[in-house]
Amino acid sequence: MTAIAQQEVALAYGRGWITVPLAGRDPLVVAPDDPPPLGDPEAAVSAALRAPLGCAPLRDLVRDGDRVVISVCDGTRPQPRRVVLPPLLDEIAAVAPAADITLVIATGTHRGNTPVELAEMFGERLLARVRVVNHDSRDDVTLVDVGSFGAGVRLELDREWIDADVRITTGFVEPHFFAGFSGGPKMVVPGLAGLRTVMTLHDASRIGDPRATWGPVEDNPVHRDIRACAAAIPPDFALDVLLDRQKRITHVYAGELFAMHAAACMSASRIAMRAVPELFDVVITTGSGYPLDQNLYQVVKGMAAAERIVRPGGTVIVAAACEDGLPDHGSFATVLGAASSPKELLDLIGSNDFSAPDQWQVQILARILSTARVQLYCNGLSPEQVRAAHLDPIADIAEAVAAAIATAGADARVCYLPEGPQTIPYVVH
């Protein structure tokens, strides 16, 4: 936790920052406790590949002619692909120059990335080295039914993953708003899973469980079943990194999936989970900037971080560019518009006869709106679109903060989360 004696704060927004004045009585700015970035991250990746946790080095796992499939994050995630993938591919090429390598983008239920996005994500040189495929959770032809695992989860996985001789996951670890932490097993499930599998893992009962939140893994009903599914067809090797606020690599972990992920989660928890002394009347948060704030669906994560520390009836003010809109793809907008109030949305999603993709994001948003008023500063959505999403549009963050303080009273407490979901505050009771 950082209480900053300053006059203004920079909020992550789109591909840059918005600077706003601090307001309120003794305002608190809470940011990640970033360690220094690695001086030579590619060398650190190579070293981790050769001295992994819980399994043999990558070189010992690949043979010439092997079909190698590597799971990578989609375009909504700031994975440093151009740094992580070249040393990994070089390590494979050193022992298996004829290996058949495919990068499968772990989209989960998101849309596939376009050629323009792929060029930005990987660079032309990297794209020329390997085949790249977008996972499609809705294409039954590309899915294989593996069986049932966990608490009744019917597992369908991408055929590319199933048919591989060597499977590798790459990702990054940060707290996740209902799965505990990202990375690790999530790069298999839900990343490479079919829609029916994801719908079960993200059903209303799991999402509504209070244990489905930031940080917990072992006792988290969502992450528990994710782990059970990933263990069914696990990677032979896993690689995750941790990032600072500038998306630079600070840690590299590699090896057996669960051993590697446990070590990464422990470090991520120390960096991102920040204690605060009390609840706040006004909380200013963000979508963590691009690429995470490119649509409102993703920005719910920043709201969920603020939810942890806002007083019932308080105000959450969100800065997020939403250059990709709601988005237009998927069912988020449809589910949002299926009821006229947060309570009606929760009732609808919790009913036995309702099931729709993206309902989990709407369920969490409706839960937040049942606690606090949420206002959105955004260039990518019209005021009408913001209101249709049950949020209040604002044109000036400083004015909105001042108005919220005036409503709460002279002793209003204000907290700023400039990195949104990159910092997960919690109240020490």
Secondary structure, DSSP 4 states (H G I P E B T S, - for coil): -B----SEEEEEETTEEEEEE--SSS-EE----PPPPPSSHHHHHHHHHHS-BSS--GGGT--TT-EEEEEEE-TTS---HHHHHHHHHHHHHHH-TT-EEEEEEE-TTSPPPPHHHHHHHH-HHHHTTSEEEE--TT-GGGEEEEEEETTTEEEEEEHHHHH-SEEEEEEE--EETTTEE-SGGGGTTTTTB-HHHHHHHT-HHHHHSTTSSBS--TT-HHHHHHHHHHTTS--SEEEEEEE-TTS-EEEEEEESHHHHHHHHHHHHHHHHEEEESS-EEEEEEE--STTTTSSHHHHHHHHHHHHTTEEEEEEEEEE---TTTTTSSSSHHHHHTTSSSHHHHHHHHHSTT---TTHHHHHHHHHHHTTSEEEEE-SSS-HHHHHHTT-EE-S-HHHHHHHHHHHH-TT--EEE-TTGGGSEEEE--
